[in-house]
Amino acid sequence: MRASIVNSLTYLGVEIDPEKNKIRGQEIDISVENARCRVLVIPTNEELMIAMDTYALVNQG
């Protein structure tokens, strides 16, 4: 999914390295060496954050 989105942004100088894009679970720069714009990947756990926010809302005073 990331590659298909980024591929539509090449006119802005956004290009990713397909091999770097395969790496999971790490903070990493997946840009090609000569890209005008950096693409950084930061792993998240969105499901956990949604659960924690929901719990906090349900348990408000």
N, CA, C and O atoms as a Tripos MOL2 file, in Angstrom:
@<TRIPOS>MOLECULE
protein
  244   243    61     0     0
PROTEIN
NO_CHARGES

@<TRIPOS>ATOM
      1 N           0.8210   -1.1860    0.0000 N.3       1 MET1
      2 CA          0.0000    0.0000    0.0000 C.3       1 MET1
      3 C           0.8730    1.2590    0.0000 C.2       1 MET1
      4 O           0.6160    2.2030   -0.7480 O.2       1 MET1
      5 N           1.8950    1.2620    0.8390 N.am      2 ARG2
      6 CA          2.7810    2.4260    0.9210 C.3       2 ARG2
      7 C           3.3840    2.7310   -0.4450 C.2       2 ARG2
      8 O           3.4200    3.8880   -0.8640 O.2       2 ARG2
      9 N           3.8550    1.7070   -1.1350 N.am      3 ALA3
     10 CA          4.5030    1.9070   -2.4340 C.3       3 ALA3
     11 C           3.5440    2.5250   -3.4430 C.2       3 ALA3
     12 O           3.9410    3.4070   -4.2040 O.2       3 ALA3
     13 N           2.2990    2.0820   -3.4640 N.am      4 SER4
     14 CA          1.3490    2.6270   -4.4350 C.3       4 SER4
     15 C           1.0530    4.0990   -4.1520 C.2       4 SER4
     16 O           0.8560    4.8820   -5.0810 O.2       4 SER4
     17 N           1.0200    4.4730   -2.8850 N.am      5 ILE5
     18 CA          0.7980    5.8820   -2.5350 C.3       5 ILE5
     19 C           2.0160    6.7130   -2.9090 C.2       5 ILE5
     20 O           1.8920    7.7610   -3.5420 O.2       5 ILE5
     21 N           3.1910    6.2410   -2.5170 N.am      6 VAL6
     22 CA          4.4260    6.9870   -2.7780 C.3       6 VAL6
     23 C           4.7070    7.0930   -4.2740 C.2       6 VAL6
     24 O           5.2230    8.1130   -4.7290 O.2       6 VAL6
     25 N           4.3830    6.0740   -5.0350 N.am      7 ASN7
     26 CA          4.6270    6.1180   -6.4790 C.3       7 ASN7
     27 C           3.8590    7.2400   -7.1620 C.2       7 ASN7
     28 O           4.2620    7.7020   -8.2300 O.2       7 ASN7
     29 N           2.7670    7.6810   -6.5680 N.am      8 SER8
     30 CA          2.0160    8.7940   -7.1560 C.3       8 SER8
     31 C           2.6160   10.1500   -6.7740 C.2       8 SER8
     32 O           2.1160   11.1880   -7.2080 O.2       8 SER8
     33 N           3.6770   10.1520   -5.9710 N.am      9 LEU9
     34 CA          4.2940   11.3950   -5.5040 C.3       9 LEU9
     35 C           5.6910   11.6330   -6.0810 C.2       9 LEU9
     36 O           6.4180   12.5010   -5.5970 O.2       9 LEU9
     37 N           6.0680   10.8830   -7.0950 N.am     10 THR10
     38 CA          7.4180   11.0460   -7.6470 C.3      10 THR10
     39 C           7.6580   12.4460   -8.1970 C.2      10 THR10
     40 O           8.7960   12.9160   -8.1980 O.2      10 THR10
     41 N           6.6150   13.1190   -8.6610 N.am     11 TYR11
     42 CA          6.7780   14.4820   -9.1730 C.3      11 TYR11
     43 C           7.2300   15.4560   -8.0750 C.2      11 TYR11
     44 O           7.7160   16.5480   -8.3700 O.2      11 TYR11
     45 N           7.0660   15.0540   -6.8150 N.am     12 LEU12
     46 CA          7.5290   15.8640   -5.6880 C.3      12 LEU12
     47 C           8.9280   15.4640   -5.2230 C.2      12 LEU12
     48 O           9.4570   16.0350   -4.2690 O.2      12 LEU12
     49 N           9.5190   14.4890   -5.8940 N.am     13 GLY13
     50 CA         10.8440   14.0250   -5.5070 C.3      13 GLY13
     51 C          10.8190   12.9180   -4.4760 C.2      13 GLY13
     52 O          11.8400   12.6240   -3.8540 O.2      13 GLY13
     53 N           9.6640   12.3010   -4.2880 N.am     14 VAL14
     54 CA          9.5140   11.2190   -3.3200 C.3      14 VAL14
     55 C           9.7240    9.8980   -4.0510 C.2      14 VAL14
     56 O           8.9750    9.5620   -4.9680 O.2      14 VAL14
     57 N          10.7440    9.1560   -3.6430 N.am     15 GLU15
     58 CA         11.0150    7.8340   -4.2180 C.3      15 GLU15
     59 C          11.4900    6.9150   -3.1130 C.2      15 GLU15
     60 O          12.3010    7.3020   -2.2710 O.2      15 GLU15
     61 N          10.9710    5.6820   -3.1220 N.am     16 ILE16
     62 CA         11.4020    4.7330   -2.0950 C.3      16 ILE16
     63 C          12.1560    3.5670   -2.7160 C.2      16 ILE16
     64 O          11.9450    3.1960   -3.8700 O.2      16 ILE16
     65 N          13.0310    3.0130   -1.9150 N.am     17 ASP17
     66 CA         13.7970    1.8290   -2.2910 C.3      17 ASP17
     67 C          12.9240    0.6070   -1.9990 C.2      17 ASP17
     68 O          12.5580    0.3800   -0.8460 O.2      17 ASP17
     69 N          12.5830   -0.1850   -3.0190 N.am     18 PRO18
     70 CA         11.6950   -1.3340   -2.8140 C.3      18 PRO18
     71 C          12.2150   -2.3340   -1.7770 C.2      18 PRO18
     72 O          11.4210   -2.9330   -1.0520 O.2      18 PRO18
     73 N          13.5280   -2.5200   -1.6980 N.am     19 GLU19
     74 CA         14.0880   -3.4620   -0.7160 C.3      19 GLU19
     75 C          13.9770   -2.9090    0.7000 C.2      19 GLU19
     76 O          13.6250   -3.6380    1.6280 O.2      19 GLU19
     77 N          14.2740   -1.6330    0.8670 N.am     20 LYS20
     78 CA         14.1350   -1.0180    2.1900 C.3      20 LYS20
     79 C          12.6720   -1.0140    2.6290 C.2      20 LYS20
     80 O          12.3770   -1.1390    3.8170 O.2      20 LYS20
     81 N          11.7620   -0.8720    1.6750 N.am     21 ASN21
     82 CA         10.3360   -0.8370    1.9830 C.3      21 ASN21
     83 C           9.8350   -2.1750    2.5370 C.2      21 ASN21
     84 O           8.7880   -2.2170    3.1820 O.2      21 ASN21
     85 N          10.5550   -3.2490    2.2980 N.am     22 LYS22
     86 CA         10.1620   -4.5780    2.7940 C.3      22 LYS22
     87 C          10.4980   -4.7720    4.2730 C.2      22 LYS22
     88 O           9.9750   -5.6860    4.9100 O.2      22 LYS22
     89 N          11.3650   -3.9220    4.8220 N.am     23 ILE23
     90 CA         11.7930   -4.0510    6.2180 C.3      23 ILE23
     91 C          10.6400   -3.6350    7.1260 C.2      23 ILE23
     92 O          10.0310   -2.5840    6.9270 O.2      23 ILE23
     93 N          10.3480   -4.4590    8.1150 N.am     24 ARG24
     94 CA          9.2190   -4.2060    9.0220 C.3      24 ARG24
     95 C           9.7000   -4.0520   10.4600 C.2      24 ARG24
     96 O          10.7100   -4.6340   10.8550 O.2      24 ARG24
     97 N           8.9700   -3.2670   11.2300 N.am     25 GLY25
     98 CA          9.2050   -3.1720   12.6640 C.3      25 GLY25
     99 C          10.3710   -2.3070   13.0960 C.2      25 GLY25
    100 O          10.8020   -2.3930   14.2460 O.2      25 GLY25
    101 N          10.9020   -1.4670   12.1980 N.am     26 GLN26
    102 CA         12.0450   -0.6130   12.5290 C.3      26 GLN26
    103 C          11.7810    0.8160   12.0850 C.2      26 GLN26
    104 O          11.0520    1.0580   11.1230 O.2      26 GLN26
    105 N          12.3870    1.7620   12.8010 N.am     27 GLU27
    106 CA         12.4310    3.1270   12.2860 C.3      27 GLU27
    107 C          13.4950    3.1260   11.1990 C.2      27 GLU27
    108 O          14.6360    2.7330   11.4430 O.2      27 GLU27
    109 N          13.1270    3.5610   10.0070 N.am     28 ILE28
    110 CA         14.0600    3.4790    8.8830 C.3      28 ILE28
    111 C          13.7190    4.5290    7.8280 C.2      28 ILE28
    112 O          12.5580    4.8970    7.6470 O.2      28 ILE28
    113 N          14.7430    4.9960    7.1450 N.am     29 ASP29
    114 CA         14.5800    5.8700    5.9870 C.3      29 ASP29
    115 C          14.5170    4.9520    4.7700 C.2      29 ASP29
    116 O          15.4950    4.2730    4.4560 O.2      29 ASP29
    117 N          13.3850    4.9260    4.0870 N.am     30 ILE30
    118 CA         13.2270    4.0180    2.9430 C.3      30 ILE30
    119 C          13.3920    4.7370    1.6080 C.2      30 ILE30
    120 O          13.0710    4.1830    0.5560 O.2      30 ILE30
    121 N          13.8890    5.9660    1.6500 N.am     31 SER31
    122 CA         14.1040    6.7360    0.4300 C.3      31 SER31
    123 C          15.2550    6.1650   -0.3820 C.2      31 SER31
    124 O          16.1530    5.5190    0.1580 O.2      31 SER31
    125 N          15.2170    6.4120   -1.6880 N.am     32 VAL32
    126 CA         16.3790    6.0930   -2.5150 C.3      32 VAL32
    127 C          17.4760    7.0990   -2.1720 C.2      32 VAL32
    128 O          17.1960    8.1650   -1.6230 O.2      32 VAL32
    129 N          18.7090    6.7650   -2.4910 N.am     33 GLU33
    130 CA         19.8580    7.6070   -2.1250 C.3      33 GLU33
    131 C          19.7300    9.0520   -2.5900 C.2      33 GLU33
    132 O          20.0140    9.9680   -1.8190 O.2      33 GLU33
    133 N          19.3110    9.2750   -3.8230 N.am     34 ASN34
    134 CA         19.3100   10.6220   -4.3940 C.3      34 ASN34
    135 C          17.9310   11.2860   -4.3700 C.2      34 ASN34
    136 O          17.6950   12.2240   -5.1310 O.2      34 ASN34
    137 N          17.0380   10.8320   -3.5320 N.am     35 ALA35
    138 CA         15.6910   11.4100   -3.4710 C.3      35 ALA35
    139 C          15.7500   12.8450   -2.9490 C.2      35 ALA35
    140 O          16.5560   13.1640   -2.0740 O.2      35 ALA35
    141 N          14.8950   13.6990   -3.4910 N.am     36 ARG36
    142 CA         14.8160   15.0870   -3.0210 C.3      36 ARG36
    143 C          14.0740   15.1840   -1.6980 C.2      36 ARG36
    144 O          14.2010   16.1750   -0.9790 O.2      36 ARG36
    145 N          13.3050   14.1600   -1.3800 N.am     37 CYS37
    146 CA         12.4840   14.1610   -0.1740 C.3      37 CYS37
    147 C          12.6810   12.8330    0.5530 C.2      37 CYS37
    148 O          12.6750   11.7770   -0.0800 O.2      37 CYS37
    149 N          12.8530   12.8730    1.8580 N.am     38 ARG38
    150 CA         13.0500   11.6560    2.6490 C.3      38 ARG38
    151 C          11.6990   11.0340    2.9930 C.2      38 ARG38
    152 O          10.7170   11.7410    3.2160 O.2      38 ARG38
    153 N          11.6640    9.7060    3.0330 N.am     39 VAL39
    154 CA         10.4810    8.9670    3.4800 C.3      39 VAL39
    155 C          10.9130    8.1350    4.6790 C.2      39 VAL39
    156 O          11.7130    7.2080    4.5520 O.2      39 VAL39
    157 N          10.3770    8.4790    5.8380 N.am     40 LEU40
    158 CA         10.7380    7.7970    7.0760 C.3      40 LEU40
    159 C           9.5820    6.9150    7.5260 C.2      40 LEU40
    160 O           8.4190    7.3150    7.4620 O.2      40 LEU40
    161 N           9.9110    5.7140    7.9810 N.am     41 VAL41
    162 CA          8.9170    4.7840    8.5030 C.3      41 VAL41
    163 C           9.1030    4.7150   10.0110 C.2      41 VAL41
    164 O          10.2090    4.4920   10.5050 O.2      41 VAL41
    165 N           8.0080    4.9100   10.7320 N.am     42 ILE42
    166 CA          8.0260    4.8090   12.1890 C.3      42 ILE42
    167 C           6.9370    3.8210   12.5840 C.2      42 ILE42
    168 O           5.7520    4.1020   12.4040 O.2      42 ILE42
    169 N           7.3270    2.6590   13.1240 N.am     43 PRO43
    170 CA          6.3230    1.6550   13.4850 C.3      43 PRO43
    171 C           5.4070    2.1610   14.6040 C.2      43 PRO43
    172 O           5.8420    2.8540   15.5230 O.2      43 PRO43
    173 N           4.1490    1.7990   14.4990 N.am     44 THR44
    174 CA          3.1710    2.1830   15.5190 C.3      44 THR44
    175 C           2.3000    0.9860   15.8620 C.2      44 THR44
    176 O           2.3120   -0.0340   15.1730 O.2      44 THR44
    177 N           1.5560    1.1310   16.9250 N.am     45 ASN45
    178 CA          0.5750    0.1180   17.2970 C.3      45 ASN45
    179 C          -0.7550    0.8510   17.4330 C.2      45 ASN45
    180 O          -1.2050    1.1390   18.5420 O.2      45 ASN45
    181 N          -1.3810    1.1510   16.2920 N.am     46 GLU46
    182 CA         -2.5980    1.9490   16.2780 C.3      46 GLU46
    183 C          -3.7430    1.2750   17.0130 C.2      46 GLU46
    184 O          -4.5420    1.9440   17.6680 O.2      46 GLU46
    185 N          -3.8290   -0.0480   16.9100 N.am     47 GLU47
    186 CA         -4.9120   -0.7640   17.5850 C.3      47 GLU47
    187 C          -4.8200   -0.5910   19.0980 C.2      47 GLU47
    188 O          -5.8370   -0.4110   19.7680 O.2      47 GLU47
    189 N          -3.6040   -0.6440   19.6370 N.am     48 LEU48
    190 CA         -3.4140   -0.4460   21.0700 C.3      48 LEU48
    191 C          -3.8250    0.9650   21.4790 C.2      48 LEU48
    192 O          -4.4880    1.1440   22.5010 O.2      48 LEU48
    193 N          -3.4400    1.9620   20.6990 N.am     49 MET49
    194 CA         -3.8050    3.3420   21.0270 C.3      49 MET49
    195 C          -5.3200    3.5350   20.9970 C.2      49 MET49
    196 O          -5.8690    4.2200   21.8610 O.2      49 MET49
    197 N          -5.9970    2.9480   20.0270 N.am     50 ILE50
    198 CA         -7.4560    3.0430   19.9600 C.3      50 ILE50
    199 C          -8.0690    2.4000   21.1940 C.2      50 ILE50
    200 O          -8.9830    2.9610   21.7970 O.2      50 ILE50
    201 N          -7.5720    1.2290   21.5740 N.am     51 ALA51
    202 CA         -8.0910    0.5300   22.7560 C.3      51 ALA51
    203 C          -7.8660    1.3520   24.0180 C.2      51 ALA51
    204 O          -8.7590    1.4520   24.8590 O.2      51 ALA51
    205 N          -6.6900    1.9380   24.1590 N.am     52 MET52
    206 CA         -6.3930    2.7350   25.3530 C.3      52 MET52
    207 C          -7.2680    3.9920   25.4160 C.2      52 MET52
    208 O          -7.7720    4.3440   26.4830 O.2      52 MET52
    209 N          -7.4470    4.6600   24.2840 N.am     53 ASP53
    210 CA         -8.3010    5.8490   24.2530 C.3      53 ASP53
    211 C          -9.7530    5.4900   24.5580 C.2      53 ASP53
    212 O         -10.4370    6.2160   25.2790 O.2      53 ASP53
    213 N         -10.2190    4.3720   24.0100 N.am     54 THR54
    214 CA        -11.5850    3.9190   24.2810 C.3      54 THR54
    215 C         -11.7620    3.6120   25.7560 C.2      54 THR54
    216 O         -12.7620    4.0020   26.3590 O.2      54 THR54
    217 N         -10.8040    2.9180   26.3380 N.am     55 TYR55
    218 CA        -10.8530    2.5890   27.7660 C.3      55 TYR55
    219 C         -10.9290    3.8640   28.6080 C.2      55 TYR55
    220 O         -11.7190    3.9510   29.5480 O.2      55 TYR55
    221 N         -10.1050    4.8450   28.2620 N.am     56 ALA56
    222 CA        -10.0940    6.1050   29.0070 C.3      56 ALA56
    223 C         -11.4400    6.8220   28.8980 C.2      56 ALA56
    224 O         -11.9310    7.3670   29.8870 O.2      56 ALA56
    225 N         -12.0390    6.8260   27.7070 N.am     57 LEU57
    226 CA        -13.3370    7.4760   27.5330 C.3      57 LEU57
    227 C         -14.4370    6.7680   28.3160 C.2      57 LEU57
    228 O         -15.2720    7.4180   28.9450 O.2      57 LEU57
    229 N         -14.4380    5.4550   28.2780 N.am     58 VAL58
    230 CA        -15.4670    4.6690   28.9630 C.3      58 VAL58
    231 C         -15.3690    4.8470   30.4740 C.2      58 VAL58
    232 O         -16.3810    4.8000   31.1730 O.2      58 VAL58
    233 N         -14.1630    5.0490   30.9770 N.am     59 ASN59
    234 CA        -13.9540    5.1310   32.4220 C.3      59 ASN59
    235 C         -13.8550    6.5560   32.9600 C.2      59 ASN59
    236 O         -13.4170    6.7640   34.0910 O.2      59 ASN59
    237 N         -14.2590    7.5320   32.1580 N.am     60 GLN60
    238 CA        -14.2620    8.9160   32.6430 C.3      60 GLN60
    239 C         -15.3410    9.0830   33.7120 C.2      60 GLN60
    240 O         -16.4320    8.5220   33.6120 O.2      60 GLN60
    241 N         -15.0050    9.8720   34.7420 N.am     61 GLY61
    242 CA        -15.8230   10.1310   35.8940 C.3      61 GLY61
    243 C         -17.2540   10.2140   35.7110 C.2      61 GLY61
    244 O         -17.9890   10.4340   36.6740 O.2      61 GLY61
@<TRIPOS>BOND
     1     1     2 1
     2     2     3 1
     3     3     4 2
     4     3     5 am
     5     5     6 1
     6     6     7 1
     7     7     8 2
     8     7     9 am
     9     9    10 1
    10    10    11 1
    11    11    12 2
    12    11    13 am
    13    13    14 1
    14    14    15 1
    15    15    16 2
    16    15    17 am
    17    17    18 1
    18    18    19 1
    19    19    20 2
    20    19    21 am
    21    21    22 1
    22    22    23 1
    23    23    24 2
    24    23    25 am
    25    25    26 1
    26    26    27 1
    27    27    28 2
    28    27    29 am
    29    29    30 1
    30    30    31 1
    31    31    32 2
    32    31    33 am
    33    33    34 1
    34    34    35 1
    35    35    36 2
    36    35    37 am
    37    37    38 1
    38    38    39 1
    39    39    40 2
    40    39    41 am
    41    41    42 1
    42    42    43 1
    43    43    44 2
    44    43    45 am
    45    45    46 1
    46    46    47 1
    47    47    48 2
    48    47    49 am
    49    49    50 1
    50    50    51 1
    51    51    52 2
    52    51    53 am
    53    53    54 1
    54    54    55 1
    55    55    56 2
    56    55    57 am
    57    57    58 1
    58    58    59 1
    59    59    60 2
    60    59    61 am
    61    61    62 1
    62    62    63 1
    63    63    64 2
    64    63    65 am
    65    65    66 1
    66    66    67 1
    67    67    68 2
    68    67    69 am
    69    69    70 1
    70    70    71 1
    71    71    72 2
    72    71    73 am
    73    73    74 1
    74    74    75 1
    75    75    76 2
    76    75    77 am
    77    77    78 1
    78    78    79 1
    79    79    80 2
    80    79    81 am
    81    81    82 1
    82    82    83 1
    83    83    84 2
    84    83    85 am
    85    85    86 1
    86    86    87 1
    87    87    88 2
    88    87    89 am
    89    89    90 1
    90    90    91 1
    91    91    92 2
    92    91    93 am
    93    93    94 1
    94    94    95 1
    95    95    96 2
    96    95    97 am
    97    97    98 1
    98    98    99 1
    99    99   100 2
   100    99   101 am
   101   101   102 1
   102   102   103 1
   103   103   104 2
   104   103   105 am
   105   105   106 1
   106   106   107 1
   107   107   108 2
   108   107   109 am
   109   109   110 1
   110   110   111 1
   111   111   112 2
   112   111   113 am
   113   113   114 1
   114   114   115 1
   115   115   116 2
   116   115   117 am
   117   117   118 1
   118   118   119 1
   119   119   120 2
   120   119   121 am
   121   121   122 1
   122   122   123 1
   123   123   124 2
   124   123   125 am
   125   125   126 1
   126   126   127 1
   127   127   128 2
   128   127   129 am
   129   129   130 1
   130   130   131 1
   131   131   132 2
   132   131   133 am
   133   133   134 1
   134   134   135 1
   135   135   136 2
   136   135   137 am
   137   137   138 1
   138   138   139 1
   139   139   140 2
   140   139   141 am
   141   141   142 1
   142   142   143 1
   143   143   144 2
   144   143   145 am
   145   145   146 1
   146   146   147 1
   147   147   148 2
   148   147   149 am
   149   149   150 1
   150   150   151 1
   151   151   152 2
   152   151   153 am
   153   153   154 1
   154   154   155 1
   155   155   156 2
   156   155   157 am
   157   157   158 1
   158   158   159 1
   159   159   160 2
   160   159   161 am
   161   161   162 1
   162   162   163 1
   163   163   164 2
   164   163   165 am
   165   165   166 1
   166   166   167 1
   167   167   168 2
   168   167   169 am
   169   169   170 1
   170   170   171 1
   171   171   172 2
   172   171   173 am
   173   173   174 1
   174   174   175 1
   175   175   176 2
   176   175   177 am
   177   177   178 1
   178   178   179 1
   179   179   180 2
   180   179   181 am
   181   181   182 1
   182   182   183 1
   183   183   184 2
   184   183   185 am
   185   185   186 1
   186   186   187 1
   187   187   188 2
   188   187   189 am
   189   189   190 1
   190   190   191 1
   191   191   192 2
   192   191   193 am
   193   193   194 1
   194   194   195 1
   195   195   196 2
   196   195   197 am
   197   197   198 1
   198   198   199 1
   199   199   200 2
   200   199   201 am
   201   201   202 1
   202   202   203 1
   203   203   204 2
   204   203   205 am
   205   205   206 1
   206   206   207 1
   207   207   208 2
   208   207   209 am
   209   209   210 1
   210   210   211 1
   211   211   212 2
   212   211   213 am
   213   213   214 1
   214   214   215 1
   215   215   216 2
   216   215   217 am
   217   217   218 1
   218   218   219 1
   219   219   220 2
   220   219   221 am
   221   221   222 1
   222   222   223 1
   223   223   224 2
   224   223   225 am
   225   225   226 1
   226   226   227 1
   227   227   228 2
   228   227   229 am
   229   229   230 1
   230   230   231 1
   231   231   232 2
   232   231   233 am
   233   233   234 1
   234   234   235 1
   235   235   236 2
   236   235   237 am
   237   237   238 1
   238   238   239 1
   239   239   240 2
   240   239   241 am
   241   241   242 1
   242   242   243 1
   243   243   244 2
@<TRIPOS>SUBSTRUCTURE
     1 MET1         2 RESIDUE 1 A MET
     2 ARG2         6 RESIDUE 1 A ARG
     3 ALA3        10 RESIDUE 1 A ALA
     4 SER4        14 RESIDUE 1 A SER
     5 ILE5        18 RESIDUE 1 A ILE
     6 VAL6        22 RESIDUE 1 A VAL
     7 ASN7        26 RESIDUE 1 A ASN
     8 SER8        30 RESIDUE 1 A SER
     9 LEU9        34 RESIDUE 1 A LEU
    10 THR10       38 RESIDUE 1 A THR
    11 TYR11       42 RESIDUE 1 A TYR
    12 LEU12       46 RESIDUE 1 A LEU
    13 GLY13       50 RESIDUE 1 A GLY
    14 VAL14       54 RESIDUE 1 A VAL
    15 GLU15       58 RESIDUE 1 A GLU
    16 ILE16       62 RESIDUE 1 A ILE
    17 ASP17       66 RESIDUE 1 A ASP
    18 PRO18       70 RESIDUE 1 A PRO
    19 GLU19       74 RESIDUE 1 A GLU
    20 LYS20       78 RESIDUE 1 A LYS
    21 ASN21       82 RESIDUE 1 A ASN
    22 LYS22       86 RESIDUE 1 A LYS
    23 ILE23       90 RESIDUE 1 A ILE
    24 ARG24       94 RESIDUE 1 A ARG
    25 GLY25       98 RESIDUE 1 A GLY
    26 GLN26      102 RESIDUE 1 A GLN
    27 GLU27      106 RESIDUE 1 A GLU
    28 ILE28      110 RESIDUE 1 A ILE
    29 ASP29      114 RESIDUE 1 A ASP
    30 ILE30      118 RESIDUE 1 A ILE
    31 SER31      122 RESIDUE 1 A SER
    32 VAL32      126 RESIDUE 1 A VAL
    33 GLU33      130 RESIDUE 1 A GLU
    34 ASN34      134 RESIDUE 1 A ASN
    35 ALA35      138 RESIDUE 1 A ALA
    36 ARG36      142 RESIDUE 1 A ARG
    37 CYS37      146 RESIDUE 1 A CYS
    38 ARG38      150 RESIDUE 1 A ARG
    39 VAL39      154 RESIDUE 1 A VAL
    40 LEU40      158 RESIDUE 1 A LEU
    41 VAL41      162 RESIDUE 1 A VAL
    42 ILE42      166 RESIDUE 1 A ILE
    43 PRO43      170 RESIDUE 1 A PRO
    44 THR44      174 RESIDUE 1 A THR
    45 ASN45      178 RESIDUE 1 A ASN
    46 GLU46      182 RESIDUE 1 A GLU
    47 GLU47      186 RESIDUE 1 A GLU
    48 LEU48      190 RESIDUE 1 A LEU
    49 MET49      194 RESIDUE 1 A MET
    50 ILE50      198 RESIDUE 1 A ILE
    51 ALA51      202 RESIDUE 1 A ALA
    52 MET52      206 RESIDUE 1 A MET
    53 ASP53      210 RESIDUE 1 A ASP
    54 THR54      214 RESIDUE 1 A THR
    55 TYR55      218 RESIDUE 1 A TYR
    56 ALA56      222 RESIDUE 1 A ALA
    57 LEU57      226 RESIDUE 1 A LEU
    58 VAL58      230 RESIDUE 1 A VAL
    59 ASN59      234 RESIDUE 1 A ASN
    60 GLN60      238 RESIDUE 1 A GLN
    61 GLY61      242 RESIDUE 1 A GLY
